[in-house]
Each structure stands twice: as C-alpha cells, then as structure tokens.
C-alpha cells in the first residue's frame, strides 16, 4: 500500500519561509517522479513543482525563483523549500507520486497540508 506522509505546513507572514516534506512508503521511490501541487479554495489543483526520477525539475511560473524542490532518495523524501512567501501562495499543498516504472503509470496523493501566508 503506497502512502505519502506530508508535513511542514503552517501559518507564516508574507516574506517568510516554510519547508514541506513528503515521505513515501510502499513504492520504489527512486524510480518515481515526485511533485507538489496546491489548491486554493474554489480553485483547481495546480502543479507547483515536479522532480523526475532522473532529477529533471519543473516549476510553475508563479513560484520560479522562490520555491525549490529537491529529493533524498535514501530517505524516500521530497522537499519543497518555499521562500519569499506571498499571500497568494495560501493553499492546501499536496504531494504527488507518479510510479512510472509501472504500466500503466500509477499515481498517489498525500492528504494535504495547509499553508497560510498572512499579509
């Protein structure tokens, strides 16, 4: 059973920083792409950042230069370092795993962690 456990959300003032963590179990982490998505109230869930199994990174334009995604394969963990936070970054952040070594590709989601940025 695949499980993604997120942590690190909270309340922070604009300009502050937070680091989200997501630890996976029940899968081959090193062969999986990992991503962070976010969903604000009344809006769709959007990609924030993604890192492939080979280390290729993609960021949403709105977070480029402020957020950094990284992974630690021995720890089965992906991180999202969020700096220079803005009120518009307020959302529930979800960890996502794409198990590309499976056919068809399978996905799993974490339970979500709330990030609130006050102005």
FISE-436921 format. One record per residue: residue in three letters; residue number from 1; x, y, z of N, C-alpha, C in turn. Coordinates in Angstrom, 2 decimals, always signed. Example, Ala and Ser with C-alpha at 12.3 -4.5 7.8 and 13.67 -1.06 7.14 Angstrom:
<pts>
     r     k       npx       npy       npz      capx      capy      capz       cpx       cpy       cpz
   Ala     1    +13.19     -5.69     +7.80    +12.30     -4.50     +7.80    +13.20     -3.30     +7.80
   Ser     2    +12.85     -2.25     +7.08    +13.67     -1.06     +7.14    +12.90     +0.03     +7.87
</pts>
This chain:
<pts>
     r     k       npx       npy       npz      capx      capy      capz       cpx       cpy       cpz
   Unk     1     +0.85     -1.18     +0.00     +0.00     +0.00     +0.00     +0.90     +1.24     +0.00
   Unk     2     +0.72     +2.11     -1.00     +1.51     +3.33     -1.09     +0.95     +4.37     -0.13
   Unk     3     +1.85     +5.01     +0.58     +1.44     +6.08     +1.49     +2.40     +7.24     +1.35
   Unk     4     +1.82     +8.43     +1.28     +2.60     +9.67     +1.22     +2.26    +10.48     +2.46
   Unk     5     +3.24    +10.76     +3.28     +3.03    +11.49     +4.53     +3.68    +12.86     +4.43
   Unk     6     +2.84    +13.90     +4.45     +3.33    +15.27     +4.32     +3.45    +15.93     +5.69
   Unk     7     +4.34    +16.90     +5.75     +4.49    +17.69     +6.97     +5.11    +19.03     +6.60
   Unk     8     +5.02    +19.98     +7.53     +5.71    +21.24     +7.35     +4.84    +22.44     +7.05
   Unk     9     +3.56    +22.24     +6.86     +2.70    +23.39     +6.61     +2.51    +24.24     +7.85
   Unk    10     +1.84    +25.37     +7.68     +1.58    +26.23     +8.82     +1.24    +27.63     +8.40
   Unk    11     +1.30    +28.52     +9.39     +0.99    +29.94     +9.19     +2.28    +30.73     +9.22
   Unk    12     +2.47    +31.59     +8.23     +3.68    +32.39     +8.14     +3.33    +33.76     +7.58
   Unk    13     +4.10    +34.75     +7.96     +3.89    +36.08     +7.41     +4.48    +36.19     +6.01
   Unk    14     +3.94    +37.10     +5.25     +4.47    +37.36     +3.91     +5.96    +37.68     +4.00
   Unk    15     +6.70    +37.09     +3.06     +8.15    +37.23     +3.06     +8.86    +36.12     +3.81
   Unk    16     +8.13    +35.33     +4.54     +8.72    +34.25     +5.33     +8.95    +33.00     +4.51
   Unk    17     +9.38    +31.94     +5.21     +9.73    +30.68     +4.57     +9.09    +29.51     +5.29
   Unk    18     +8.87    +28.47     +4.53     +8.43    +27.18     +5.07     +9.08    +26.09     +4.24
   Unk    19     +9.27    +24.93     +4.86     +9.74    +23.77     +4.11     +8.76    +22.62     +4.31
   Unk    20     +8.24    +22.13     +3.20     +7.35    +20.98     +3.22     +8.17    +19.71     +2.96
   Unk    21     +7.74    +18.64     +3.62     +8.36    +17.33     +3.41     +7.28    +16.32     +3.07
   Unk    22     +7.65    +15.34     +2.26     +6.74    +14.25     +1.92     +7.55    +12.97     +1.88
   Unk    23     +7.21    +12.05     +2.75     +7.91    +10.77     +2.82     +7.01     +9.67     +2.29
   Unk    24     +7.54     +8.91     +1.36     +6.77     +7.85     +0.71     +7.13     +6.48     +1.28
   Unk    25     +6.15     +5.61     +1.29     +6.38     +4.22     +1.67     +5.53     +3.33     +0.77
   Unk    26     +6.00     +2.09     +0.60     +5.23     +1.15     -0.19     +5.44     +1.27     -1.68
   Unk    27     +6.51     +1.98     -2.10     +6.78     +2.14     -3.53     +8.28     +2.21     -3.76
   Unk    28     +8.66     +2.16     -5.04    +10.08     +2.33     -5.40    +10.30     +3.81     -5.64
   Unk    29    +10.69     +4.50     -4.59    +10.77     +5.96     -4.62    +11.72     +6.45     -5.71
   Unk    30    +12.87     +5.84     -5.81    +13.90     +6.35     -6.72    +13.48     +6.29     -8.18
   Unk    31    +12.50     +5.46     -8.51    +12.03     +5.32     -9.89    +10.76     +6.13    -10.14
   Unk    32    +10.38     +6.93     -9.16     +9.14     +7.69     -9.25     +9.41     +9.17     -9.43
   Unk    33     +8.57     +9.82    -10.22     +8.56    +11.28    -10.25     +7.75    +11.76     -9.05
   Unk    34     +8.21    +12.85     -8.45     +7.53    +13.40     -7.28     +7.16    +14.85     -7.56
   Unk    35     +6.01    +15.25     -7.05     +5.59    +16.61     -7.30     +4.81    +17.19     -6.14
   Unk    36     +4.72    +18.50     -6.16     +3.89    +19.26     -5.21     +2.85    +20.02     -6.02
   Unk    37     +1.62    +19.90     -5.58     +0.50    +20.63     -6.17     -0.14    +21.45     -5.06
   Unk    38     -0.95    +22.43     -5.46     -1.67    +23.20     -4.46     -3.07    +23.53     -4.96
   Unk    39     -3.95    +23.69     -3.98     -5.33    +24.00     -4.30     -5.84    +25.04     -3.31
   Unk    40     -6.19    +26.19     -3.84     -6.80    +27.24     -3.04     -8.31    +27.07     -3.06
   Unk    41     -9.03    +27.62     -2.07    -10.48    +27.47     -2.04    -11.13    +27.96     -3.32
   Unk    42    -11.99    +27.11     -3.89    -12.72    +27.47     -5.09    -11.91    +27.40     -6.37
   Unk    43    -10.69    +26.90     -6.28     -9.84    +26.81     -7.47     -9.43    +25.36     -7.72
   Unk    44     -8.91    +25.12     -8.90     -8.46    +23.78     -9.24     -7.09    +23.51     -8.63
   Unk    45     -6.74    +22.25     -8.58     -5.44    +21.85     -8.08     -4.40    +22.04     -9.19
   Unk    46     -3.36    +22.78     -8.91     -2.36    +23.11     -9.91     -0.97    +22.62     -9.50
   Unk    47     -0.16    +22.32    -10.49     +1.21    +21.93    -10.25     +2.01    +23.12     -9.71
   Unk    48     +2.79    +22.85     -8.68     +3.72    +23.84     -8.14     +5.14    +23.52     -8.61
   Unk    49     +5.55    +22.28     -8.39     +6.89    +21.85     -8.77     +6.91    +20.34     -8.91
   Unk    50     +7.77    +19.87     -9.77     +7.88    +18.43    -10.02     +9.34    +18.09    -10.27
   Unk    51     +9.77    +16.94     -9.75    +11.12    +16.46     -9.99    +11.02    +15.02    -10.47
   Unk    52    +11.62    +14.75    -11.62    +11.54    +13.41    -12.19    +12.49    +12.47    -11.46
   Unk    53    +12.39    +11.21    -11.79    +13.30    +10.23    -11.18    +14.74    +10.52    -11.56
   Unk    54    +14.94    +11.15    -12.70    +16.29    +11.50    -13.14    +16.74    +12.86    -12.70
   Unk    55    +15.90    +13.58    -11.96    +16.29    +14.88    -11.42    +15.86    +16.09    -12.23
   Unk    56    +15.10    +15.86    -13.31    +14.62    +16.99    -14.09    +13.53    +17.72    -13.30
   Unk    57    +13.63    +19.05    -13.25    +12.75    +19.86    -12.41    +11.91    +20.80    -13.24
   Unk    58    +10.64    +20.90    -12.86     +9.71    +21.83    -13.48     +9.06    +22.66    -12.38
   Unk    59     +8.93    +23.97    -12.61     +8.26    +24.86    -11.67     +7.13    +25.60    -12.37
   Unk    60     +6.08    +25.89    -11.62     +5.09    +26.84    -12.10     +5.74    +28.21    -12.18
   Unk    61     +5.31    +29.00    -13.17     +5.91    +30.33    -13.34     +5.77    +31.18    -12.08
   Unk    62     +4.67    +31.00    -11.37     +4.39    +31.85    -10.22     +5.34    +31.61     -9.05
   Unk    63     +6.08    +30.50     -9.06     +6.96    +30.19     -7.92     +8.43    +30.16     -8.30
   Unk    64     +8.72    +30.34     -9.58    +10.11    +30.29    -10.02    +10.94    +31.35     -9.29
   Unk    65    +12.10    +30.93     -8.82    +12.97    +31.84     -8.09    +12.67    +31.95     -6.62
   Unk    66    +11.54    +31.40     -6.18    +11.16    +31.48     -4.76    +11.08    +30.10     -4.11
   Unk    67    +10.66    +29.09     -4.87    +10.50    +27.74     -4.35    +11.57    +26.83     -4.94
   Unk    68    +11.98    +25.84     -4.14    +12.96    +24.87     -4.58    +12.50    +23.47     -4.20
   Unk    69    +12.41    +22.60     -5.20    +12.06    +21.21     -4.93    +13.34    +20.38     -4.94
   Unk    70    +13.40    +19.41     -4.06    +14.55    +18.51     -4.01    +14.09    +17.15     -3.51
   Unk    71    +14.93    +16.15     -3.72    +14.58    +14.81     -3.26    +15.78    +14.14     -2.63
   Unk    72    +15.50    +13.28     -1.66    +16.53    +12.48     -1.00    +16.10    +11.03     -1.14
   Unk    73    +16.64    +10.36     -2.13    +16.18     +9.00     -2.43    +16.42     +8.02     -1.27
   Unk    74    +17.57     +8.05     -0.60    +17.75     +7.11     +0.52    +16.71     +7.29     +1.63
   Unk    75    +16.18     +8.52     +1.76    +15.17     +8.79     +2.78    +13.75     +8.71     +2.24
   Unk    76    +13.60     +8.41     +0.95    +12.27     +8.34     +0.32    +11.47     +9.62     +0.55
   Unk    77    +12.14    +10.74     +0.48    +11.52    +12.01     +0.83    +11.76    +13.06     -0.24
   Unk    78    +10.71    +13.84     -0.49    +10.79    +15.00     -1.37    +10.49    +16.24     -0.53
   Unk    79    +11.18    +17.32     -0.85    +11.03    +18.56     -0.10    +10.58    +19.69     -1.02
   Unk    80     +9.93    +20.66     -0.42     +9.62    +21.90     -1.12    +10.01    +23.04     -0.19
   Unk    81    +11.10    +23.70     -0.53    +11.53    +24.88     +0.22    +10.84    +26.09     -0.38
   Unk    82    +10.09    +26.79     +0.45     +9.31    +27.94     -0.03     +9.82    +29.19     +0.66
   Unk    83    +10.37    +30.08     -0.12    +10.91    +31.35     +0.38    +10.12    +32.52     -0.21
   Unk    84    +10.29    +33.67     +0.41     +9.59    +34.88     -0.07     +8.12    +34.62     -0.30
   Unk    85     +7.49    +34.00     +0.67     +6.09    +33.61     +0.52     +5.19    +34.83     +0.40
   Unk    86     +4.13    +34.66     -0.39     +3.16    +35.71     -0.65     +1.78    +35.23     -0.20
   Unk    87     +0.87    +36.14     +0.10     -0.50    +35.72     +0.47     -1.14    +34.83     -0.59
   Unk    88     -0.82    +35.05     -1.85     -1.41    +34.23     -2.91     -0.86    +32.82     -2.95
   Unk    89     +0.13    +32.52     -2.15     +0.62    +31.14     -2.02     -0.24    +30.33     -1.04
   Unk    90     -1.17    +30.98     -0.38     -2.05    +30.30     +0.56     -2.87    +29.24     -0.15
   Unk    91     -2.77    +28.00     +0.33     -3.47    +26.88     -0.30     -3.21    +25.62     +0.51
   Unk    92     -3.91    +24.56     +0.16     -3.55    +23.23     +0.64     -2.55    +22.65     -0.36
   Unk    93     -1.41    +22.20     +0.14     -0.36    +21.65     -0.70     -0.39    +20.12     -0.62
   Unk    94     -0.37    +19.51     -1.78     -0.46    +18.05     -1.89     +0.80    +17.48     -2.52
   Unk    95     +1.27    +16.43     -1.95     +2.38    +15.66     -2.52     +1.82    +14.64     -3.51
   Unk    96     +2.53    +14.46     -4.59     +2.09    +13.53     -5.64     +3.24    +12.62     -6.05
   Unk    97     +2.93    +11.37     -6.26     +3.93    +10.42     -6.75     +3.43     +9.77     -8.04
   Unk    98     +4.27     +9.79     -9.04     +3.99     +9.10    -10.30     +4.95     +7.91    -10.40
   Unk    99     +4.37     +6.71    -10.34     +5.19     +5.50    -10.40     +5.32     +5.09    -11.86
   Unk   100     +6.33     +5.65    -12.50     +6.50     +5.49    -13.94     +7.08     +4.14    -14.31
   Unk   101     +7.50     +3.37    -13.31     +8.02     +2.04    -13.58     +6.88     +1.02    -13.72
   Unk   102     +5.66     +1.48    -13.54     +4.50     +0.61    -13.66     +3.76     +0.92    -14.96
   Unk   103     +3.11     -0.08    -15.50     +2.30     +0.08    -16.71     +0.88     -0.36    -16.41
   Unk   104     -0.13     +0.56    -16.54     +0.08     +1.99    -16.79     +0.68     +2.70    -15.58
   Unk   105     +1.13     +3.93    -15.81     +1.69     +4.72    -14.73     +0.63     +4.90    -13.64
   Unk   106     +1.03     +4.74    -12.40     +0.11     +4.90    -11.28     +0.48     +6.14    -10.48
   Unk   107     -0.53     +6.77     -9.91     -0.34     +7.98     -9.12     -0.93     +7.80     -7.74
   Unk   108     -0.32     +8.49     -6.78     -0.87     +8.57     -5.43     -0.74    +10.00     -4.94
   Unk   109     -1.61    +10.34     -3.98     -1.64    +11.67     -3.40     -1.51    +11.59     -1.88
   Unk   110     -0.87    +12.61     -1.32     -0.88    +12.75     +0.12     -2.19    +13.37     +0.58
   Unk   111     -2.31    +13.52     +1.89     -3.56    +14.01     +2.46     -3.65    +15.53     +2.39
   Unk   112     -2.55    +16.19     +2.11     -2.54    +17.64     +2.01     -2.09    +18.31     +3.30
   Unk   113     -1.42    +19.43     +3.15     -1.01    +20.22     +4.31     -1.29    +21.69     +4.02
   Unk   114     -1.89    +22.36     +4.99     -2.32    +23.75     +4.80     -1.14    +24.70     +4.95
   Unk   115     -1.02    +25.59     +3.99     -0.06    +26.69     +4.07     -0.86    +28.00     +4.01
   Unk   116     -0.69    +28.82     +5.02     -1.39    +30.10     +5.08     -0.36    +31.22     +5.23
   Unk   117     -0.41    +32.17     +4.31     +0.52    +33.30     +4.33     -0.28    +34.57     +4.62
   Unk   118     +0.03    +35.20     +5.72     -0.68    +36.41     +6.10     +0.04    +37.65     +5.57
   Unk   119     -0.75    +38.67     +5.27     -0.16    +39.90     +4.71     +0.23    +40.87     +5.82
</pts>
